[in-house]
Amino acid sequence: MTQNPLKNHQYIIADHIRPICFIVADGVLPSGKGRGYILRRLMRRLMASSLALGIDIKQDEYFAELVDNIVEVYRGVYDEVGACRETIVSILLQESVKYQKAITTGEKEWAKIFKTGQVS
């Protein structure tokens, strides 16, 4: 039985948005170490899968829809997510800009390596 790679990306997005919402609602911000690093890795994996599906991660509507789905599912159980909705969407957008900048920088470095054949 073969797996559909696009379906895998959909599962990754669905599996990552929930902990992202919960972690941010608990007051954690993306960073380079500790809990913030875990959050950043979750966000970047979600963004990589979104890009693989052809989704423009620069649109706040995309992240708002993902977060709204989590808010709706966990309404009455974990209302902190709803209270932090705007913050979660904002942080996702900020991280998407950083992620796209990192991707662009990486692509430039790869281009240099393939052009010169040497790693600096």
N, CA, C and O of each residue as an XYZ file, in Angstrom:
480
protein
N       0.843     -1.178      0.000
C       0.000      0.000      0.000
C       0.887      1.240      0.000
O       1.708      1.416      0.900
N       0.729      2.084     -0.988
C       1.543      3.292     -1.068
C       0.856      4.437     -0.344
O      -0.370      4.543     -0.304
N       1.685      5.273      0.217
C       1.163      6.432      0.942
C       1.176      7.654      0.036
O       2.066      7.812     -0.800
N       0.203      8.493      0.207
C       0.116      9.738     -0.536
C       0.943     10.788      0.191
O       0.594     11.169      1.308
N       2.049     11.276     -0.421
C       2.883     12.265      0.268
C       2.149     13.558      0.601
O       2.455     14.199      1.606
N       1.184     13.949     -0.229
C       0.420     15.157      0.076
C      -0.428     14.953      1.319
O      -0.583     15.871      2.124
N      -0.971     13.768      1.480
C      -1.771     13.453      2.657
C      -0.883     13.520      3.908
O      -1.322     13.977      4.963
N       0.358     13.065      3.780
C       1.285     13.131      4.917
C       1.501     14.568      5.365
O       1.554     14.844      6.563
N       1.626     15.484      4.413
C       1.797     16.897      4.763
C       0.557     17.439      5.472
O       0.667     18.244      6.397
N      -0.604     17.001      5.041
C      -1.841     17.434      5.701
C      -1.867     16.941      7.144
O      -2.276     17.674      8.044
N      -1.432     15.702      7.365
C      -1.384     15.165      8.724
C      -0.383     15.926      9.590
O      -0.644     16.195     10.763
N       0.749     16.265      9.012
C       1.769     17.015      9.757
C       1.208     18.368     10.193
O       1.388     18.776     11.340
N       0.533     19.058      9.284
C      -0.056     20.352      9.620
C      -1.071     20.195     10.748
O      -1.054     20.951     11.719
N      -1.947     19.215     10.611
C      -2.978     18.993     11.637
C      -2.362     18.602     12.979
O      -2.835     19.035     14.030
N      -1.318     17.793     12.947
C      -0.687     17.346     14.188
C       0.161     18.417     14.858
O       0.380     18.359     16.068
N       0.642     19.391     14.094
C       1.532     20.403     14.661
C       0.806     21.664     15.128
O       1.274     22.332     16.050
N      -0.321     21.999     14.515
C      -0.982     23.249     14.899
C      -1.525     23.177     16.326
O      -1.509     24.179     17.042
N      -1.996     22.030     16.740
C      -2.554     21.900     18.098
C      -1.504     22.182     19.176
O      -1.738     23.048     20.018
N      -0.349     21.483     19.190
C       0.627     21.815     20.237
C       1.173     23.234     20.129
O       1.508     23.851     21.140
N       1.265     23.756     18.899
C       1.708     25.144     18.741
C       0.757     26.072     19.493
O       1.197     26.943     20.243
N      -0.536     25.885     19.292
C      -1.537     26.727     19.965
C      -1.446     26.583     21.483
O      -1.485     27.578     22.207
N      -1.327     25.359     21.959
C      -1.274     25.125     23.406
C      -0.011     25.725     24.027
O      -0.066     26.329     25.097
N       1.110     25.555     23.355
C       2.385     26.042     23.896
C       2.390     27.573     23.956
O       2.808     28.155     24.957
N       1.927     28.218     22.890
C       1.878     29.688     22.892
C       0.878     30.177     23.936
O       1.139     31.163     24.626
N      -0.267     29.497     24.059
C      -1.260     29.881     25.072
C      -0.688     29.750     26.483
O      -1.132     30.443     27.398
N       0.290     28.870     26.662
C       0.958     28.728     27.958
C       2.058     29.764     28.172
O       2.724     29.758     29.208
N       2.254     30.659     27.194
C       3.195     31.762     27.370
C       4.582     31.539     26.801
O       5.478     32.348     27.043
N       4.785     30.470     26.058
C       6.102     30.195     25.475
C       6.218     30.917     24.136
O       5.276     30.937     23.344
N       7.372     31.502     23.899
C       7.655     32.176     22.628
C       8.756     31.419     21.894
O       9.599     30.789     22.534
N       8.765     31.470     20.561
C       9.820     30.783     19.813
C      11.191     31.358     20.154
O      11.356     32.571     20.282
N      12.163     30.474     20.299
C      13.527     30.919     20.578
C      14.497     29.841     20.121
O      14.108     28.862     19.484
N      15.743     30.032     20.450
C      16.778     29.099     20.031
C      17.113     28.036     21.046
O      17.999     27.217     20.804
N      16.425     28.020     22.186
C      16.737     26.988     23.174
C      15.515     26.650     24.023
O      14.560     27.422     24.105
N      15.570     25.495     24.641
C      14.519     25.048     25.550
C      13.168     24.879     24.890
O      13.063     24.439     23.745
N      12.135     25.237     25.638
C      10.758     25.099     25.140
C      10.519     25.938     23.897
O       9.766     25.547     23.005
N      11.161     27.087     23.844
C      11.025     27.954     22.677
C      11.587     27.328     21.414
O      11.087     27.569     20.316
N      12.631     26.522     21.574
C      13.218     25.826     20.429
C      12.263     24.753     19.908
O      12.093     24.590     18.700
N      11.646     24.025     20.837
C      10.669     23.011     20.443
C       9.523     23.673     19.677
O       9.087     23.166     18.644
N       9.045     24.793     20.184
C       7.970     25.529     19.520
C       8.399     25.946     18.117
O       7.642     25.770     17.161
N       9.592     26.491     17.985
C      10.077     26.933     16.671
C      10.162     25.750     15.700
O       9.777     25.877     14.538
N      10.660     24.609     16.167
C      10.767     23.425     15.303
C       9.384     22.955     14.853
O       9.206     22.585     13.693
N       8.400     22.965     15.764
C       7.035     22.596     15.388
C       6.499     23.548     14.317
O       5.892     23.115     13.338
N       6.727     24.834     14.513
C       6.245     25.833     13.563
C       6.908     25.659     12.195
O       6.244     25.748     11.162
N       8.182     25.419     12.195
C       8.890     25.304     10.920
C       8.505     24.031     10.177
O       8.461     24.019      8.947
N       8.231     22.974     10.907
C       7.770     21.751     10.237
C       6.383     21.980      9.640
O       6.105     21.530      8.529
N       5.519     22.669     10.364
C       4.200     23.015      9.839
C       4.349     23.866      8.580
O       3.650     23.645      7.591
N       5.250     24.827      8.619
C       5.440     25.719      7.477
C       6.035     24.986      6.278
O       5.651     25.247      5.138
N       6.969     24.073      6.528
C       7.554     23.301      5.428
C       6.486     22.447      4.748
O       6.456     22.357      3.520
N       5.626     21.831      5.521
C       4.549     21.019      4.939
C       3.544     21.897      4.210
O       3.018     21.505      3.169
N       3.275     23.077      4.745
C       2.361     24.009      4.078
C       2.922     24.424      2.720
O       2.203     24.437      1.721
N       4.197     24.758      2.691
C       4.835     25.135      1.426
C       4.831     23.965      0.443
O       4.638     24.168     -0.756
N       5.040     22.750      0.936
C       5.028     21.572      0.073
C       3.664     21.371     -0.585
O       3.571     20.802     -1.672
N       2.625     21.832      0.070
C       1.273     21.752     -0.482
C       0.924     22.964     -1.346
O      -0.178     23.050     -1.889
N       1.877     23.906     -1.470
C       1.648     25.089     -2.294
C       0.888     26.197     -1.587
O       0.324     27.076     -2.238
N       0.868     26.165     -0.268
C       0.147     27.170      0.512
C       1.065     28.357      0.762
O       2.229     28.185      1.123
N       0.541     29.548      0.571
C       1.292     30.780      0.824
C       1.260     31.061      2.332
O       0.225     31.446      2.877
N       2.391     30.868      2.989
C       2.437     31.040      4.446
C       2.600     32.499      4.859
O       2.760     32.790      6.045
N       2.562     33.411      3.903
C       2.608     34.834      4.226
C       1.225     35.383      4.529
O       1.091     36.535      4.943
N       0.201     34.576      4.329
C      -1.177     35.032      4.521
C      -1.632     34.764      5.948
O      -1.602     33.625      6.416
N      -2.053     35.818      6.634
C      -2.536     35.608      7.995
C      -3.849     34.831      8.009
O      -4.191     34.212      9.017
N      -4.591     34.858      6.896
C      -5.851     34.109      6.831
C      -5.613     32.611      6.991
O      -6.409     31.915      7.622
N      -4.529     32.125      6.424
C      -4.198     30.697      6.522
C      -3.991     30.299      7.976
O      -4.595     29.340      8.454
N      -3.139     31.037      8.675
C      -2.869     30.720     10.076
C      -4.096     30.956     10.945
O      -4.357     30.197     11.878
N      -4.848     32.009     10.639
C      -6.061     32.300     11.411
C      -7.058     31.146     11.301
O      -7.694     30.772     12.287
N      -7.188     30.595     10.116
C      -8.113     29.474      9.923
C      -7.652     28.239     10.704
O      -8.463     27.556     11.330
N      -6.361     27.960     10.662
C      -5.837     26.824     11.424
C      -6.096     27.005     12.916
O      -6.578     26.092     13.587
N      -5.774     28.188     13.427
C      -5.950     28.466     14.851
C      -7.438     28.447     15.217
O      -7.810     27.924     16.267
N      -8.276     29.005     14.371
C      -9.714     29.015     14.647
C     -10.277     27.599     14.762
O     -11.170     27.346     15.571
N      -9.757     26.685     13.957
C     -10.199     25.293     14.063
C      -9.857     24.703     15.424
O     -10.667     23.986     16.012
N      -8.668     24.999     15.927
C      -8.261     24.492     17.245
C      -9.103     25.154     18.336
O      -9.529     24.488     19.280
N      -9.343     26.449     18.213
C     -10.172     27.168     19.192
C     -11.554     26.521     19.266
O     -12.085     26.290     20.352
N     -12.116     26.237     18.120
C     -13.463     25.649     18.076
C     -13.494     24.244     18.700
O     -14.397     23.927     19.474
N     -12.528     23.428     18.368
C     -12.501     22.055     18.888
C     -12.321     22.042     20.405
O     -12.914     21.208     21.089
N     -11.515     22.951     20.931
C     -11.186     22.934     22.359
C     -11.957     23.975     23.167
O     -11.613     24.244     24.318
N     -12.998     24.561     22.570
C     -13.836     25.531     23.288
C     -14.443     24.847     24.517
O     -15.005     23.757     24.410
N     -14.331     25.480     25.660
C     -14.870     24.926     26.895
C     -13.935     23.959     27.597
O     -14.127     23.643     28.772
N     -12.923     23.487     26.881
C     -11.959     22.561     27.472
C     -10.646     23.292     27.764
O     -10.059     23.146     28.836
N     -10.203     24.082     26.783
C      -8.952     24.818     26.919
C      -9.157     26.201     26.311
O      -8.648     26.503     25.231
N      -9.906     27.028     27.020
C     -10.290     28.345     26.509
C      -9.124     29.320     26.396
O      -9.256     30.376     25.777
N      -7.997     28.979     26.982
C      -6.819     29.843     26.889
C      -6.394     30.035     25.436
O      -5.881     31.089     25.061
N      -6.615     29.000     24.624
C      -6.247     29.103     23.213
C      -7.070     30.204     22.539
O      -6.528     31.010     21.782
N      -8.362     30.239     22.811
C      -9.216     31.280     22.238
C      -8.824     32.662     22.710
O      -8.861     33.625     21.945
N      -8.446     32.756     23.985
C      -8.045     34.047     24.541
C      -6.744     34.558     23.923
O      -6.503     35.765     23.881
N      -5.912     33.641     23.447
C      -4.607     34.003     22.869
C      -4.597     33.919     21.349
O      -3.532     33.943     20.733
N      -5.758     33.822     20.748
C      -5.855     33.601     19.304
C      -5.016     34.591     18.494
O      -4.227     34.180     17.643
N      -5.176     35.873     18.748
C      -4.455     36.903     17.988
C      -2.947     36.777     18.169
O      -2.180     36.947     17.222
N      -2.537     36.481     19.388
C      -1.105     36.308     19.671
C      -0.548     35.120     18.902
O       0.533     35.206     18.319
N      -1.274     34.023     18.898
C      -0.826     32.813     18.202
C      -0.671     33.082     16.710
O       0.343     32.723     16.113
N      -1.675     33.713     16.111
C      -1.623     34.027     14.676
C      -0.461     34.966     14.389
O       0.266     34.774     13.414
N      -0.281     35.975     15.224
C       0.808     36.935     15.042
C       2.175     36.260     15.117
O       3.055     36.540     14.302
N       2.349     35.378     16.086
C       3.633     34.678     16.243
C       3.887     33.762     15.051
O       5.017     33.668     14.570
N       2.846     33.088     14.574
C       3.005     32.246     13.386
C       3.435     33.071     12.178
O       4.296     32.644     11.409
N       2.843     34.245     12.007
C       3.226     35.110     10.889
C       4.671     35.599     11.027
O       5.421     35.612     10.051
N       5.052     35.994     12.227
C       6.427     36.448     12.454
C       7.428     35.336     12.154
O       8.462     35.564     11.527
N       7.104     34.138     12.611
C       7.997     33.002     12.373
C       8.034     32.626     10.897
O       9.062     32.164     10.403
N       6.916     32.820     10.185
C       6.912     32.489      8.756
C       7.866     33.410      7.989
O       8.519     32.981      7.038
N       7.942     34.667      8.406
C       8.873     35.605      7.773
C      10.311     35.157      8.029
O      11.131     35.147      7.111
N      10.615     34.789      9.266
C      11.962     34.317      9.612
C      12.296     33.030      8.867
O      13.417     32.846      8.395
N      11.315     32.148      8.769
C      11.533     30.871      8.081
C      11.812     31.111      6.600
O      12.729     30.514      6.037
N      11.031     31.976      5.970
C      11.247     32.245      4.552
C      12.591     32.925      4.309
O      13.224     32.697      3.279
N      13.022     33.747      5.240
C      14.336     34.387      5.131
C      15.434     33.322      5.232
O      16.408     33.357      4.481
N      15.273     32.387      6.154
C      16.246     31.303      6.306
C      16.294     30.431      5.048
O      17.368     30.013      4.613
N      15.130     30.164      4.473
C      15.065     29.370      3.240
C      15.791     30.091      2.104
O      16.562     29.477      1.367
N      15.543     31.384      1.966
C      16.180     32.177      0.908
C      17.695     32.186      1.081
O      18.434     32.009      0.112
N      18.154     32.390      2.304
C      19.592     32.374      2.587
C      20.189     31.016      2.260
O      21.256     30.927      1.654
N      19.500     29.965      2.662
C      19.975     28.614      2.380
C      20.042     28.315      0.895
O      20.983     27.671      0.429
N      19.057     28.775      0.156
C      19.060     28.569     -1.295
C      20.235     29.282     -1.946
O      20.841     28.757     -2.881
N      20.561     30.472     -1.461
C      21.708     31.209     -1.998
C      23.007     30.461     -1.716
O      23.892     30.387     -2.568
N      23.110     29.906     -0.502
C      24.316     29.139     -0.148
C      24.440     27.886     -1.010
O      25.532     27.554     -1.471
N      23.323     27.192     -1.229
C      23.343     26.015     -2.099
C      23.772     26.398     -3.508
O      24.543     25.677     -4.142
N      23.279     27.522     -4.000
C      23.637     27.974     -5.340
C      25.141     28.221     -5.437
O      25.768     27.877     -6.439
N      25.713     28.814     -4.401
C      27.162     29.052     -4.381
C      27.926     27.736     -4.411
O      28.907     27.592     -5.141
N      27.464     26.773     -3.607
C      28.148     25.475     -3.537
C      28.106     24.778     -4.902
O      29.121     24.262     -5.368
N      26.945     24.767     -5.530
C      26.835     24.102     -6.818
C      27.597     24.833     -7.914
O      28.083     24.215     -8.861
N      27.697     26.148     -7.781
C      28.412     26.926     -8.781
C      29.920     26.720     -8.653
O      30.609     26.524     -9.654
N      30.432     26.763     -7.418
C      31.865     26.660     -7.200
C      32.320     25.234     -6.920
O      33.476     24.886     -7.161
N      31.416     24.419     -6.417
C      31.779     23.043     -6.068
C      32.494     22.932     -4.737
O      33.004     21.866     -4.394
N      32.537     24.028     -3.976
C      33.247     24.017     -2.698
C      32.330     24.494     -1.578
O      31.501     25.387     -1.752
N      32.515     23.860     -0.426
C      31.804     24.276      0.766
C      32.721     25.215      1.539
O      33.888     24.896      1.764
N      32.200     26.376      1.946
C      33.054     27.335      2.664
C      33.073     27.065      4.130
O      33.740     27.776      4.880
